[in-house]
């Protein structure tokens, strides 16, 4: 592995009457060379602190960080071979685009011909050719983000660190920049660690996602593994939306279980460690359920319906509980009013069983 965190802990001492805070609590993580890994979680989960520990902007309380087999715990940020793209861009307002991108190279006293070559290369990479002499206040938010990215890439780092770099952009620009960041990362094959609280960013950018909560890692996996096979209700609820339906395991074999739910039995995937008789919940995503014209799986009453153009979202009462249904098939997009009795069908073979 290229970048390794071994049992990393970060505690902040008591301050202003507040107790000691453990921001990162025993995080272990291995990242392969050329991989983009996203640290995902809610505010205060420890993801940004973990990123800052990797970059050397915070000091470890305990644990180790290794880069290409060498411990870097005691190295200052500028000697770690890493570059950081900050949430605030941190562009110098008194320098033009070229000067901003070249700043780190000038600090390192790189010869001017080499500066021009490397800056020209990244300007082309981030599609800013022709903007070299513009001031930051003459740039859009997306262009400023490209300058910040170019300034990090021009240093040719071993690891690129990105701390919620798209949070200040509007929705359309975020989508565009997500694609650009992924394109550049894959083109350069640069090892990258990306921090976000946005599940869509994590799903579209990542080779692997690290879901964090209260300073610990809840789950590590590919976007598909995290979405289809969450190992806790926290992960299932944080990545996308989920219905949690009470169920009980009847029989278990390998990674599958036959579970009883609403008086019926279904074969579903299950979390490791599930045993026969265990109580739990079925994780069923809203897009896995639809209103059926046939017998279906569940019967219920529409409580709420919202037309979204490309989908219709329903809240349906089933046996005293509420299920969220996301109808995305345009041929089935009939808007049922609240109070309508309906039958629901579902891809129950895609459901996932978790212990309660």
N, C-alpha and C positions, 0 to 999 in steps of 0.2 A: 504494500500500500504506500501511496505517495505522501499523504497528509494524515497523521494519526493523532487522535486525542485519547489519552489514557487516564480515566478516572479524574477528570478535570473538575475542580471545585473552586468557586469564587464566593467569598463572604465579604460583605461590606460591614465595617465596624459600626457600633452604635453611634448615632449622631442626633443632636438636638432633642434628646429624650426618647428617640425611637430605638427599638431593640436592634440587635445585629440582624442583617438580612443575608440569607443564603440565596444568591441569584442563580448560581449554577451548582448542581448537586450531584457529582459523580458521573459526569457525561463522558462516555467513551464512543469514539466514532472513527471509522477508517474510510478514507476517500481515495479513489484510484486516480492516477494521472490522466488528465484530460476530461475528467468528469465534472458535471455541474450538479452540486448538491444544494438543496434549499432547506434552510432552517425555518420551519413554519410553526406559528402558534399565536395565541392571543397576547395582548400587551402584558408585560411583566412576566412572561414565561421563561426568560433567560436567553432568548435567541440572539439579541444584539450584544449582550454581555459575552456570550460565547464567541461571536464574531470578533469582538474587540480583544478578547484573550488570544485568539489565533493571530490577529494582526499586531499584538504587542502593545495595544493601547490601554490594557488593563493587566495587572500583575496577578498571576495565579496564587491562590491560597494553598492549593496542593494539586498534585497530578503532573502530567507531562504532555508536551506537544512536540511531535517530531515531524520534520519535513525531509522527505527522501532519506529517512533513516537517521537523521541527525537531530539531536535535541535543540530546540530554539527558545526554550523557556526564558533564558537570561539575555537574549538578544533584544536590542531596541528595535522599534518598528522599521527604521530605514535599513537595517541589516538583515531583515528576514526574507528579502526577495519577494515581497508582496506589495500590491497596490490596492488602495481602498477607494471605492466610489461612494461618496456620502449622500445621504438623503437630501441635504441642502445644496448639493452641487459644489459649494465652496469655490466658486470661480472668482478670480481676482477682477474686480470691476474696472481697475485702471489699466489692465492689459488687454490687448486684442486676442483673437482666437489663437493665432499662431503662438503668441507669447505665453498664453495660458498653458497650452499643450506642451510647449518647450521648457516650461519653468523648471521641472525636476531635472531635466537633462543639463540645464545651465548650472544648477546647484552642484551637480556631479562633475562639472567642468568637461562635459563631452565636447569634442571638437565641433566647430560650427558646420562643416560639411556633413558630418554624421547627424547633427541635430536636424538639419534641413531634410536629409534623407528619411530619417525616422518619423519626423512630423508629417512629411508628405505622404508617407506610407499609411499612417493612421488616419489622416484626413480623408484619403480615398476609402479606407475601410469603413469609416462612419458616415460617408457621403456628405462631407463638408468641404469638398474642393470648391474654391471660389469664395469661401467665407473667411479666409485667413486674416484679413485686415479689419474685420468687423469687431465692434465693441460688444461686450456681453449684453448691454441694454438694447442692442439692435437685433437680438436673437429671440426666437420663440422659446417656450419652455422645453420643447423637444430638442431644439438645437443646442440649448445650454446643457441638456443632459448628455448629448452626444459629445460636447466638448469635455465634460467631466469624464466620460468613458474613455475618450481619446487620450486625455492626460494620464489616466491610469495605465492604458495599454502601451503608450510610447516608452514606458520604463521597462517593457518586456519582462514583466514579473513572472515568477514561477507560479504564483497563486493570485487570482483576482478576487477581491472581497467586495461585495455589494450590499450596502445597508439600506434596504427599502428605497432603491433609487428612483422608482416610478411613482411614489406616493403623492408627489406634488403636481402630477400631470392629470389632465382630464381623461375621461374613459377612452375616447378614441385614440388619443396619443399614447396612453398606456398600452393599448393593444398593439399599436404600431411598434413601439419601442421594445415590447416583449419579443416580438419577432426579430427585431434587429439585434438585440442582445444575444438571443439564441443563435442566430446566424453567425455573428462574429465569434462567439465562443466556440462553436463547432468548427468554423473555418480555421481558427488559430489552434484548436485543440488545447485550450488553456484551462487548467484546473481552476474551478470557480466555486466559491461559497456565497450563496445568495440568501439574504434575510428578508422575509415578508410575512405579513399577516393575511395576505390575499391568497385564497385557495386557488383562484384561477391562474394567477401568476405561477404558483408552485406547480400546478398540474401541467401547464404549457411549457415551462422552462426546463424542468428537472429531469435528470437521469434518476436521481433518488431524492426522496423527501424525508426529512427528519422532523417528525411532529413532536414539539416540546410543550410541556405543561408544568408550571411551578418548579422550574429549574431542572427537570429530568426529561429524559427521552421516553415518550410514550410508544413510538413505533418508528421503524425505518423500513422503507420499501420503495419500489417503483410507484409512480402515480397510480397505475392500475391496481397494484397490490394494496395500496393504502385505501383506495376507493372501494374496491370490490371485497376486500377481506380485512376490514379494520379489526384491531385486537381489543378495542374498548369502546364503550359508548361515547367517551370524549372524542376519540379519533373519528368515529362515524359521524358525529354531529358537527365536528369542526370541518371535515372535508365534505363539502356538499351538504345536502339536507337528507334526513333519514326519518323513517317511521320506526318506532320501537314497539313491537307487538309481543305481548307476554306469550311465552311458549315453554314447553318442557321436553327435554331430550328423552326419547323412548329407546332408541338403539344408536350406538356409535360405532363407526368403523373408519379408522384412519382419519382423514380430514373431513369426513362427512358424517351427518347425523340424520336420523329420522326423528322429527319433532312433532309434537301435538300442539295445534294452535286453533282456537275457536272450534274445537271438537273434530278437527280433521288432521290427517297426518301428511307431512311433506318431507321430502328428502332435500337437504340443503347442505351447504358447506358449513364448517364449524371451526371455532377457535381450538387450538391445541389444548389438551387438558380437560375437555368436556367428557363427562361420564354419564352413563345411562341414569335417568331419573333426575338429572340436574335441572334446576329452574333457570330460566334466562329470558332473552328477548331475541326475536327475529329482527334483523336490520333489513328493511325493505325500502329502497329508494323510491321517491315519488314517481320517477319516470318508468318504473317497473310495474306500475299499476294503471289500469284504465277502466273506464265505465263500459261494461259489456252489454251486448244485446242478448247474450245467451244466459246459461246458468251461473257462470262465474264462480268465484271463490268466496266472496263476502257479500253480504247484503247490508245496505246502510241508507242514510238520509243525507242529502246535500245540505251542508250548513253555510257554505260560502263558495262562490264561484267568481273567478276573475279572468277576464279575457285579456291576453297579453300579445295577441297578434300571431306569434309563432307557436303559441301554446295556450292552453286553458288550465288554470290552477284551481283545484277544488279542495275544500275541506269537507270530509265525509265522516259522519258519526257512524261508528260500527261497534255495537255492543258496549256502549258507554264510553268508548275511546274515540279519538279523532285521527283519521288518516289523511295525509296530504297526498293528493293525486295530481300528477302533471301530465296532461294529455298533449302529446306532441304530434300525433298522426293527423294530418290535415283532413283525411277522410272520416275521422271519428270526432271532429271538432264541433259537436253539437253542444250548445250552451244550456246546461241544465240549471234551472232556477233553484234557489234555496227552498228546502222543504220537499224536493222531489225524491221519491224512493228510487234507489238505483241498485244495480248489481255490479260488483267490482270483480274484474279478473286480474291476474298478476302472473309475472314470471317467477313463480315460487322457487324454481330451481336456481335462481340467481340470488335468493335470500341468503343471509349469513347469520348463524346462531352464535350469540355471545352469552356468557354467564351473567346472571343478574348481579 
